[in-house]
Every structure is written in C-alpha cells, then in structure tokens.
Amino acid sequence: LVLAFAFFFCYVMSSGSYDYFQFVQQWPPTNCRVRTKCSNPRPLQVFTIHGLWPSNYSNPTMPSNCNGSQFDARKVSPQLRNKLKRSWPDVESGNDTKFWEGEWNKHGTCSEQTLNQFQYFERSQDMWRSYNITEILKNASIVPSATQSWTYSDIVAPIKTATKRTPLLRCKYDKKTQLLHEVVF
C-alpha cells in the first residue's frame, strides 16, 4: 500500500508543472527581527507555516508561480481557519486571510491538478502537525535563546531523526549574527 501510494504520488507530481513540493516553516522571531515591523511586538515562539510551494528541480530555490483560480476564503472551512490561525499566521501584518490569499495565488494554484484550495491548506496543516519542528527541537533541548547558538548539524540531526527526512535550513543575517529563519522539507 505504501509503495502504491509512493508511485501514485510520484506520478501525480510529475504530471503537473512542478516536480515536488517544498514545505516551509518559519521562525517568527527571526522574521520580525530582520524586518522592521511585525504585527505583534512579542512574536510567536513556535515554527509556523510559511508555505507549501510547488517547485522544480531546475530552480529549487525559487518556488513556482502559477496562474489558476483566485483565492476564495469561503473554501477554507471555519474549523480549518481556526487551525490555520495557529499554524499559518501572518506574523508581519496580522492579516492571516490576506497571507493565505497571497500564498494560494502565488504558489497553491500550481497544485490545482493535485490539490484544490481546501486540500492545499488542509495538507499544509497536516504536515505542520506531522513535522512539528518546535517540539522536535525542544525534545533535543534546543530552545531559541539570545545567548545560545547551535551549528547547522546540531539543528538538522534531531529533525532528521524524528522525521526520517533531511531538512534544508535557511538563515537570515542580523548585523553579523546568522539566525535560523526557515526549515524546508
């Protein structure tokens, strides 16, 4: 059954205009530190979804841009909306619905052959729960701190052990300090 699903998933992925999805989680304090404004002066202390980005092997750092159906907030059920407010908030402006609209219109529309709008957000929510970076790092005694630092491998190792996947870490600079910004699967 797992093998059949894997073949089906690979077939579906190869039949679209993308090769795979990047599931990207962000660390809100870094986002707020390197940008001049954030909706909350005390940003969330949990990794949140930045996006689910259909991508291509030819240019993996640039998520695909597609033109499909426009975002329709009514397609995000009230139950899913409540979950997304925690897992996929807009940490910069605080306008969650506008953030979801931007992510769907820029990235989600690429997945329409595989995932409709509701499924796109539901799958992202499920992945966030399955790959709970905040808990994984906490269980490895890696808790963000202004005085503690870790190496790339210090952070990757517990994530790889817990998920059986090797994430890509993306960092941002603040002055001369390198800060973890995103974890990508």
C-alpha positions in Angstrom: 0.0 0.0 0.0 2.8 2.4 0.9 4.7 1.6 -2.3 1.5 2.1 -4.4 0.9 5.5 -2.8 4.5 6.4 -3.4 4.2 5.5 -7.1 0.8 7.4 -7.4 2.3 10.4 -5.6 5.3 10.5 -7.9 3.1 10.1 -11.0 0.8 12.9 -9.8 3.7 15.2 -9.0 5.4 14.5 -12.4 2.2 15.3 -14.3 2.0 18.9 -13.1 4.1 21.9 -13.8 6.3 21.2 -10.9 8.5 18.3 -9.6 7.8 18.4 -5.9 6.5 20.5 -3.0 8.7 22.4 -0.6 7.0 22.6 2.8 8.5 25.6 4.5 8.2 26.6 8.2 9.5 29.9 9.5 10.7 31.1 12.9 8.6 34.2 13.6 11.2 35.9 15.9 13.8 35.9 13.1 11.2 37.2 10.6 10.4 40.0 13.0 14.0 40.8 13.9 15.2 41.2 10.3 12.1 43.1 9.2 11.2 46.5 10.7 7.6 45.7 11.6 5.6 42.8 12.9 2.0 42.6 14.0 2.9 41.5 17.5 6.0 43.0 19.3 6.3 39.6 21.0 6.2 37.2 18.1 5.1 33.6 18.4 7.7 31.2 19.8 6.8 28.3 17.6 7.6 27.5 14.0 4.7 28.4 11.7 4.0 27.6 8.1 5.4 30.0 5.5 4.1 28.0 2.6 3.7 24.8 0.6 5.5 25.6 -2.7 5.4 23.5 -5.8 9.0 23.7 -7.1 11.2 22.5 -9.9 14.5 20.7 -9.8 15.8 23.2 -12.4 15.4 26.0 -9.9 14.7 24.6 -6.4 15.2 27.9 -4.5 12.5 29.7 -6.4 9.0 28.4 -5.8 6.8 28.1 -8.8 4.5 30.9 -9.8 1.2 29.9 -11.4 -2.0 31.4 -12.5 -5.1 29.5 -11.6 -8.2 30.1 -9.6 -8.1 33.0 -7.3 -8.3 32.5 -3.5 -11.8 32.1 -2.1 -11.9 32.5 1.6 -15.2 30.6 1.7 -13.3 27.4 0.7 -11.4 27.5 4.0 -13.9 26.0 6.4 -14.3 27.6 9.8 -12.7 24.6 11.5 -9.7 24.7 9.2 -9.5 28.5 9.5 -9.2 28.2 13.3 -6.3 25.7 13.0 -4.5 27.8 10.4 -4.7 30.9 12.6 -2.2 29.0 14.9 -0.2 27.1 12.3 -0.1 29.6 9.4 -0.5 33.2 10.9 0.7 36.3 9.2 3.4 37.4 11.7 4.2 40.6 9.8 0.8 42.3 9.3 -1.5 40.1 11.3 -3.9 39.7 8.4 -4.0 35.9 8.1 -6.6 35.7 5.4 -4.5 38.1 3.2 -1.4 36.0 3.8 -3.2 32.8 2.8 -4.6 34.5 -0.2 -1.1 35.5 -1.3 0.3 32.0 -0.8 -2.6 30.4 -2.7 -2.5 32.8 -5.6 1.3 32.7 -5.9 2.0 29.0 -5.1 -1.1 27.0 -4.4 -2.6 27.5 -7.8 0.3 25.4 -9.2 -1.0 22.4 -7.3 -4.6 22.6 -8.6 -4.2 19.4 -10.6 -3.4 17.6 -7.4 -4.8 19.7 -4.6 -7.8 22.0 -4.6 -7.7 25.1 -2.4 -9.2 23.4 0.6 -6.9 20.4 0.2 -3.9 22.6 -0.2 -4.4 24.3 3.2 -5.6 21.1 4.9 -2.4 19.2 3.7 -0.2 22.1 4.9 -1.9 21.9 8.3 -1.4 18.1 8.5 2.2 18.5 7.5 2.7 21.1 10.2 1.3 18.8 12.8 3.4 15.8 11.5 6.6 17.8 11.3 6.4 19.8 14.5 9.8 21.5 14.4 9.2 23.4 17.6 8.6 20.1 19.6 11.4 18.2 17.8 13.9 20.8 18.8 12.5 21.2 22.3 12.9 17.5 22.8 16.5 17.8 21.7 17.0 20.7 24.3 17.3 23.2 21.5 15.3 26.2 22.6 15.9 29.6 20.9 17.9 31.9 23.1 19.8 35.2 22.7 22.8 33.7 24.4 23.0 30.1 23.0 24.0 29.1 19.5 24.0 25.9 17.6 25.6 24.5 14.5 23.7 23.6 11.3 24.2 19.9 12.2 23.0 20.4 15.8 19.7 21.5 14.4 19.4 19.1 11.4 20.3 16.0 13.4 17.2 15.8 15.7 14.9 16.8 12.9 16.3 14.1 10.6 16.0 11.5 13.4 12.4 12.5 14.2 11.1 12.8 10.6 13.4 10.5 8.7 14.0 13.4 6.3 16.9 15.8 5.9 15.7 19.4 6.1 17.2 22.4 4.5 17.8 25.3 6.9 17.7 28.8 5.6 19.1 31.6 7.7 19.0 35.4 7.7 21.6 37.8 8.9 21.1 40.5 11.5 24.3 42.5 11.6 26.9 39.7 11.9 24.6 37.2 13.5 23.2 34.3 11.5 19.7 33.5 12.6 17.6 30.4 11.7 14.7 31.6 9.6 13.2 28.6 7.8 13.2 24.8 7.9 12.4 23.3 4.5 11.2 19.8 3.6 
